[in-house]
């Protein structure tokens, strides 16, 4: 596969890029040319004259239409991963463990277990409600951001949607609020039937070879670090 050469001018362009390349970070990162930010037409990133934030507005429909995974998977930054590649990616990041097995083996903290169970039992759930249910507030429980970032990087949690709050007249306002779920609940059998099909190391090798093909500008060591 050739290096990434494309320009995003629409939601459809973004969907095509995610499905073609499999992995598509939102923001610039340590690998040059490997992000939406670097490939989107400027007027669709943030257009000050009109106040458009198209790349942000497209998040919810893109997630819903593609069934892809979205979350902080690389360098603590948001990435789209296609539904075809996500089972292998999750298998590698989870090291072959579902969350309960990871906890039983002593590989997860109790605070993460409490957080994961709370989310799993209430998914899909927006961040605001999750914080309320778990008493993550000043004077209450701590570690919300730490747990949710870690569990996304380990692929136990994904962002399943962005939900807009509505005013008393039912009109949406403000930014979309992240809604979280587990891949098992959001993707269903398409994920659970594939996630542990291979050994984690085999999944890693497949992903590495794929990224080397689409990122010829990066060295193998750069990709491994990423």
Buried (B, 14 or more C-beta within 10 A) or exposed (E): EEEBEEEBEEBEBBBBBBBEBBBBBBBBBEBEBBBBBBBBBEEBBBEEEEEBEBBBBBBBBBBEBBBBBBBBBBBEBBBBBBBEBBBBBBBBBBBBBBBEEBBEEEEBBEBBBBBBEBBBEBBBBBBEBBBEEBEBEEEEBEBBEEBBBBBBBBBBBBBBBBBEEEEEEEEEEEEBBBBBBBBBBBBEEBBBEBBBEBEBEEBBBBBBEBBBEBBEEBEEEBBEEB
